């Protein structure tokens, strides 16, 4: 949980300190790479660390991830300009990729299926606590100390995590590679880095740093396609591929990966656009806007902890379908909220959404982890989180385009008397509404309504993503998820998947 806290707190604590960081280091035009660079590094390293944990064991990979993360944190605290801070954030991300997947894999190794929801809920509670405490802590450190402390605070947490893991975590399983020397597919790893890096850069920066139809976007997408083809060729010939073919040939894992990709898509609506809605439409401050979103982070782990009572009765697939079907209806309810409404209304929507998604995500994760043995669990777990991260990047680009198209249409049809002074994109509109007195009452009311319509369209898109996940589960996921022999006991007697007992859930 302490190891997970490093990645969880880092994702929320830095956001509120951005004004102080930019004021000190400059680089306003590229500060978004503080987040994009970290996300890119985490995403492209997830499958690599998953395979390495299957090859060399979980403990050395987790320790390596924590050390890299702490080294990146210390370097970030000493950054001298925005370029160096972005580079060190990428170093942090290289460690964060090991933390996210490996911690979840260890939980599946240590705990049998009946106990897995409890430990998963505890891990989820780390993210919930970070979502609530991170922005406030970041703001306090940036305002009353120095923004560099938001990185230095990782050092004592990480040091205690390293000490506990080194002293108390002992892997008792036999080495999955057996007596032969482990072989690492380094060409495949480099190809995945290149392909993922080019694709994510195109998705994150397209429509922001440059237009979608422009030379940089076209070159990045073309380069990612070429690297993707090279990756497939390398992986098909590798003796121990980083992303083995069975990840997509097995119905259970393929269906869950696609469903998690859709989950990443829909998560863009609450995490990216709800804070803008809360501030621009409801007129809340940044801290209060964060609390509107926090309802989801509080109900999610509670629902996950109780999900075993559902999937033990109706099965993993039906439990997940119930959760994502409910989530689709909840997302559809958001555009029906009254305008301008009160803060408790979207907060209640988020509370219900977290409960639905807890019932969706955890059973599927447990289903995938339980369908494979120790030697494949790291790879399978990493593929799930990799799919979600890619889905989130695609969702940011897709829903960003939807939001900009909707807002531009509203601005183009604004009354002639206010049109000349209106801003021209969502970020500029949100900033303008922070100083609404300079706009005038008529322009302010029109912009608030335009943002409300924009976010409504994004939530409709998120509901479509939830419906897509429901369709994937209905058509592709097996009715009963297979359970590997070692998953039922916590994993002391691993067997090959083809000799696992014919149990399912």
N, C-alpha and C positions, 0 to 999 in steps of 0.2 A: 504493500500500500504506500510506503514511503517512496519507493521507486516510481510508482505510478503518479504520486503527487508532484514529482518534478515536472513531468510532461503536462499534467492537468493544470497546475498553477501557472506554468509558463504561458499557456494559451490564453489566459484571461488577465494576468497581472500587467502585461505590457501595454494593453490597449489604452488605458487611461493616462499613461505617462508619455504618449506620443508627442503632445504639444511641447512638453519640457525637453524631450530628446531633440526634436527638430529645432527648438530655440537655441539649444546648446551646440549642436553639431551641424545644423543646416541640412540641406538635402531634401527639402520638402517634396520636390518632384519625384523622388524615388523612394520615399519612406515606406510605401506599400510593400516594398521588397523585404522589409523586416518580418512581415507575415508570409509573403509569398515564398521567399527563399527558404524559410523554415519548413513550410508545408511541402515544398518540392522535395527537400532532402528527406523528410519523414516518409513521404509516399514512395519514392523510388528505392529506398533502402528496405522497406517492409518485407518484400519477398526474398531479398538476399539474406536478411537476418533470420527469416523463418527457416530457410534451407540450412543455413549455418548452424542453427540451434539443433536441427535434426541430426547434423553431421558430428558436431563437437560437443553437444550437450547444452542445456539452457544456462547453467551458471556462468560459464565464461562469456557467453554472449551478453547476458544481463549486466555483468560487471563491466564489460567493455563499453556497453551503452551508457552506463552511469558515468564512467570515467570521461568519455567523450563529451557527454552533456555538461559535466562540471567544468571541463577544460574550456568548452565553448562559453559557459556562463562567466568564468573568470576573465576570458578574453573580451567578452562583451562589456564587462565593467571597465575595462581599460581602453575601450575603443576611442580613437582620436578624431574620426570623422564618420560620416554616414556610410561610406563605402566599406570601411573596416568593420563597422558594426553589422552590416548586412552579411559580410563574409563570415564573421564569427557566429551569426545566427544560423547560417548554413551548417557550421560545425556543430552547433547545438542540435540541429535537426538530424544530423548523422547519428547522434546518440539517441535522440527521441524515437527514431525508427526502431531501434532495438528495444526500447522500453515498452512501447505500445503493444507489440505483438507478443514479446517473450513473456511478459507478466501474465497475460491471458492464457498462454500456453502452459505455464507453470501451474496455474490454478487448475487447469484440466488434468495435468499430470498428478497432482497431489490429492485431489478430492474426487471421490466417486460421484456418479450422476446425482444421487439423492441429496448430496451436500453442495453440489455445484451452484445452485441458485443463491445460497446464502453467501458464499464467498464472492460470487459475481456481484451481488448487491453491495457488499462491502467495498469492492473495487469501484463500483459505480458511484458510491457515496463520496468517494474522493473527488470525482469530477463534479458532483453536486456542490460539495463544500467549496471547491475552487471557483465554481461559477458565481457563488454568492460572495465569497471573501476576496477573490482575486482582484476585481475592479476597485473595491474599496481600499485594499492594501496597496495596490499600485498607485492610486491617487494620493494616499497618505504619504508614502515614501517619496513620491515625486514632489509633493508640495512642501513637506516639512523636513525632508532629509536631502536626498539627491537621487535622480533617476537611476544611477548606477547600482543602488542598493536593491533594485528589483531583480538584478542578476546575482548579486552577492548573497542574497538570502537563500539561493539554491544550495550554497556550499555546505552549511551545517546540516540541512535536510539530507543532501546526498551523501555526506560523510557518515551519518548514522545509518542510512540505508546500506551503504557499502559494508560497514562493520557488521551489521546484522546478517546480511546475505553471506558474507565470507565466513562468519562464525557458525551460523545456524542452518544454512541451507545446504544439505548434502544430497546429491543425486545418487540414488542407490541402484538405478537401473543399469543393466549391462550396456556397454557401449554399442550404439545402434549400428556402427559400421563394422563391428566384429573385428577379427584379427588383422584384416587387411588395412592398408594405409588409406585414410579418407582422401577423396578426390574432390576438389572444389572447382566448380565451373566458372573460373574468373572471366573468360571471354563473354560468357552469358551474362554475368553480373555487370560488366562494363556496357554491354549492349542494352541491358535493361535501364541502366543509369542514363545512357544517351537518349533512348527512346522516350522514357518517362520525363526526362528533363526538358526535351524539346516540346513534347506535347503539353505538359503542364505550363510551361512558359507561354506557349501560344494561347492556352485557355485563360490563364490568369491575366495576361497583359493585353490580349486582344480586346478592342473596344475601350481600352483605358489609356495605355501608353501610345497606341496607334490604332487606326481603323481596322475593322475585321477584313475588309477587302483592301489589302495593302501589301507591299513587298515583304515586310517583316513577318506578317501573319502567314502569307502563302509559303514563304521559305521555311518557317518553323513547322507548319503542318506537313509540307512535303518531306522535310528532313525526318520528322517523326515517323512518317509512313515508310520511308526507306529503312530507317533503323528498326522499325517493327518487323519488316520482312527479314532483315539480317538476324534479328533476335530469334525469330521462328526457325530459321535455318540452323543457327548455332545450337539452340535448345533441342532440336530433333536429333542432332548428331552427338550431343554431349552424353557421356556415360552417367553423370550425376547432374542433370539439369537443374538450374535454379527454380524455374517454373516447369515442373514435369507435366507431361500431357495428361496424366490421370486427374489433375485438378479440374480439367474441363470435360473429361470423358465420363466421370462419375456423376450421375444425375443429381445426387444429394448435394455435392459440393458446387457443381455448376449452377444449380437452381438458387442456392443460397447466395452465391457470389453475385448473380444477377439481381436478386432481391435486395442485397446490401448496396449494390450500385444505385438502385432506385431510392433506397433510404438516404444515401448521400445526397441525391438530387433534392428530395423533399426537405431535408434539413436546412437547406439554404434559406428557405422562407422564414422560419423563426429566428435562426441565428444571425442572419445578415440583414434582413429587411424589417423584422419586428422592432428592433431598437430605433430605426429611422421613423417608423410609424409612431412609436410611443412619443418620440421627441417632437416630430414635425406636425403630427395630427392632434395628439392629446396634450402637447405642450409640457411634457414632463422633462425633468433634468436627466443627465446621463445616469446617475445612480438609481433614480426611480425607474427609469426605462430598463435598467438591468434587472430590477426586481420583478418587472412584468414577465420577463423571460424566465426568471428563476423558478417559477412554478413547475415548468417542465422538468428542470433538473432535479427537483425534489421528489416529484411523483414517479419519475422513471426508475430509480433504484428500488423504491418501495414496490412498484408493480413487478419489477424483475425478481425480487425476493419471493413474491407470492406466485410467480408464474408456474412453478412446479405443480401447484395444486390444480392448475388448468391443464397443462400438457400431459400430466400423468393420467388424466381422465379422458381427454379427447385426442391426444397425440400431438406431436410437435408441429406437424404441418397445419392442422386445424387450429391450434393455438395461435400460430403466427398469422394465419389468414384472418382469424377473429381480430387480432390486434391491428393489422394493417388496414382491414376493412373499416374498423372503427375510426382509425386515424384519418382515412379518406373522408369520412362523413364529418369529422371534426374540422378538418381543413376547409371543407366546403361551407361550414358554418361561419367561418371568419368573415367572408364578404357580406354576410347577412347582419353583422353587427351594426347598430345604429351609428349615425354620424352626428357629432363627433364622438359620442359615447363617453364612457368612464373607464378608468384604468383597470378596474376589477374585471371588466368583461373580457378583454384579451388575455388577462392573467388567468381567468377561469378556463379559457380555451386552451392555454398552454398547459395548465394543470392536467386537463383531460388528455391532451395530446401525449404528454409524458407517460401517463398511465397506459395508453394504447401502445406506444412504441416499446415500452418495457416488456409488454406481453408479446411483442413481435420479435425484437432483436435477440433477447437472451435465449429463448428456446431454439432458435435457428443456430446460434453460435454453439450451444451445447450439443445440438444434433450433429453438426459438422465435426466437432472435436471428438465426439463419442463414436463416430463412424470409422475412425482411423486409429491405428496403433501409435505407440510412442514415436517410432521412426518417421512417421508422416505427419504428426500433429502440428509441429511448428510450421511446416509448409502450408498445411490446410488452413490454420488459423491466420497466417499472414496473408493468404490469398483473399480471405474474407475482408480483412481490414483494408487491404490494398484496393479492393473493389469499391469499398465505401469511400475511401479517400479520392479515388478517381471520379466516382459519381459526384462527390461534392465539388470537385474542380469543374466538371462539366456543368453541374447545376449553377455554379456561380456565373459561368459564362452565359449559359442559356437564359437564366432568369434575369441576369443583368441586361441582356438584349431585350427581353420582354418588358422589363421595367423602363428602359430608355425609350423603347418604341411607344409605350403607352403615355409616358410623360411628355414626350415630344409632340404626340398628337394632341394632348390636352393643351400644351403651351401654344401650339399652332392655332388652336381654335379659341384662344383667350380673347376676351373683349378688347377692342382696339385701343381703348383708353388706358389699359394697363400693360398691353403687350410689349411695348418698347423697353420697359425696365425690368422684365422678368428674367431670371437666370435660365440656363439652357440645359442643365443635366441634374440628376437626382442629388448628387453631393452638393452642388451649388444651391439647389433649392433648400436642402436641409440647413445649410449654413445661413442662408438668407432668412429662414424662419426663426433662427436663433436670435435675430435682431429684427423682429417683425415691425418694430416701430418705424423703421426706415422705409418700409414697403407701402404703408397705407392699409387701411382696413379692408378695402375691396380686394386689393392684390393678395393680401395675406389670406383672406378667406378662400380665394380662388386656388392659391397654391396648396393650402391644406387639403382642399377637396381633391386636387390633382394627385397629391401623394397618397391619399386614401384610396383612390381608384387604382393607382399603380400597384400598391401593395395587395389590393384585392385580386388583381390579375395574377400576381406572383403566387398567391395562395391557391388560386384555381389551378395553376400549373403544378404546384406541389401536390394537390389532390389527385391530379392526373398521374403523377409519379407514384403515388400510393396505390392507385388503381392498377398501374403497370406491375408493381410488385405483387399485388394480389393475383393478377393474371399469370405471372410467372410461376408462383407457387401452385396455383390450380392446375396448370398445364404440365409443368416440368418436375416439380418436387414429388418424390415418392410418397405414397399415402402413409407408409410406415418407414421411419428412418432406421437404417441398420445400426446396430450397436456392436462395436468391437469388444472382444473378450476382456481386455484390460481396462476398458472404460467403466465397467460395472463395479470394479473393486478399488479403483484409484490407481491401478497400473503397476503391479509388481510382477505380473506374468504375461508379458507381451507376446502376442502371437502374430504371425503374418495375417493380413486382412483376409486372404482366401481361406484361412483355417479358423476364422473367428466363429464363435457359436452363433447359430441362426436366431439371434434375438433381435427385436426391433421395438420401436416406440412410435 
